[in-house]
Amino acid sequence: MATKNRKKRESIRKRKDIFVKNNIRKKIDELMIQRGEFSEERVERILEKIKEGREIDGFLRTRHGSSLDRQGIDFVIFLFGGRRIFIQVKSSPTGALKHIQRGLEKGKIVPCIVVDPLLSDEGIEDNILKIIKEEGEGQ
């Protein structure tokens, strides 16, 4: 009888452990999504500033789950003269590396902006302007 009760307690403990681990994973996933959304919002504010400075004609933030989003495109930047540039926003260097690896596998790399929470808006703006210059000259 004692062995049966012990096995039952172990089974309940294992199920609780699995439940806790799954909830922790779920919370981590939610935090990562929020971190990504915050990074995209930050880039959107910076692009608005760049647009006001007349360095670009405009931009479009893609919808989550859209065909562009599934291709790794978070923003379409419109340059004067009708040209456009696609960029992906990542909240970590690891995410950027994975994005680049997937791009290499598919044969098309979308330029990537890493939004580090410790990097100033001016630093992010400089990185965006660098991509605009490089990509704009290549078209």
Residue pairs with C-beta under 8 A, 6 or more apart in sequence:
32 91
35 91
36 89
36 90
36 91
38 91
39 89
39 90
39 91
39 115
40 61
40 74
40 75
40 89
42 115
42 121
42 124
43 74
43 75
43 87
43 89
43 113
43 115
43 124
43 128
44 59
44 61
44 75
45 121
46 121
46 124
46 125
46 128
47 56
47 59
47 75
47 77
47 128
49 125
50 56
50 125
50 128
50 129
50 132
51 57
51 58
51 59
55 129
55 132
56 77
56 78
56 79
56 80
56 132
57 78
57 79
57 80
58 77
58 78
59 75
59 76
59 77
59 78
60 75
60 76
60 78
61 74
61 75
62 68
62 69
62 73
62 74
62 75
62 76
63 69
68 76
68 86
71 110
72 88
72 99
72 102
72 103
72 110
73 86
73 87
73 88
73 110
74 87
74 88
74 89
75 86
75 87
75 89
76 84
76 85
76 86
77 84
77 85
77 86
77 87
77 132
78 84
79 85
79 132
79 136
83 136
83 139
85 111
85 131
85 132
85 135
85 136
86 110
86 111
87 110
87 111
87 112
87 113
87 128
87 131
88 99
88 110
88 111
88 112
88 113
89 112
89 113
89 115
90 96
90 99
90 112
90 113
90 114
90 115
91 114
91 115
91 116
92 114
92 116
93 114
95 114
96 112
96 114
99 110
99 112
100 109
100 112
103 109
103 110
111 131
111 134
111 135
113 124
113 127
113 128
113 131
114 127
115 124
